[in-house]
Amino acid sequence: MNYAGIKYFDIANAPGVGVSLFVSGCPIHCKGCFNSEAQDYNFGEPYTNKTTSSIVEFYKGHPQVKSFSLLGGEPFAQDINGRAHIAHLVQRLREETQCENYWVWSGQKFEDLIQKSEGKLLLMFDVLVDGPFELDKKDPSLAHRGSSNQRIIDLKHFFKTGEVKLWSES
């Protein structure tokens, strides 16, 4: 797996201050994608165990940073090694840091991810922003998403109750 970038002290992708990891590779190719260069699986740098350690160490040195965001590319279109890196990173963040919020974005619909047995990776996150970016529904006033068709789903609620509930900041 390659990654297109890491944003430290990010305030754009989840509530509060966080770190955003942008993985490379996306088969969806949404028209008007804000991160189209990351659609190429070969774009960016190779993700290694050293990358994981660097991110974990950043959190340890900055306990005020409380959110982690995984974007793309498409996180759920990574190969088995890429998924293992993602799972290992989130596991280490949960065990070794004070990070409290875990967000993931996908151009795929939540219901499709569940049917494809993506639940194991989804279980590691608290919130999912789902659905492809749709240029004709672009709305810059929306928080944490680019178009009005995208949903912000409370994954913790779903895995506790089986009910899809939209996340709200309150």
Residue, then its C-alpha position, 0 to 999 in steps of 0.5 A: m500500500n502507498y499513501a498520498g500524504i499525512k496531515y498532522f494537526d488536521i482540523a478539517n476531516a473530523p471534530g477537533v484536532g487530528v491526524s489524517l492519513f490519505v491512502s493511495g488507490c481508488p477504483i471509483h474515480c469520482k468526477g471532481c474528486f478533491n484528491s484525484e492524484a491519490q486514485d493511482y495505487n502507485f502514487g505517494e510513498p510506500y506505507t511501512n511499519k516505520t510509518t505506523s511508528s511515526i504516527v503513533e509517536f506523534y500522538k504520544g508527543h501531542p496528547q491534545v491530538k484526539s482524532f484519527s481520519l483515514l481517507g483516500g484514495e479508497p481505504f476499503a480497496q487496499d490489498i490484504n497487506g494494506r488492510a493489515h497496515i491499517a488495522h495495525l495502525v488503528q490497534r496501536l493508536r487505541e492501545e498506546t495513545q489517547c486518541e479518542n475519535y476514529w473516522v474513515w471515508s469510503g466512496q462505497k455505500f455502508e450497506d455494500l461494505i457490510q455485504k462485502s464482509e468489510g465489517k472487521l475493518l469497520l469495527m475499528f472505526d467510530v464513524l464512516v463517511d460513505g458514498p461516492f462524491e457526486l459533483d452535481k451534489k457538491d456542497p462546500s457548506l457541509a461538514h466532513r463531506g463533499s456532497s449531499n448524498q454522502r452520509i456520516i454514519d455512527l458505526k459504534h451505534f450500528f455495531k451495538t444495535g444493528e441500526v444505521k444512525l447518522w452521526s451528529e456532533s451533539 
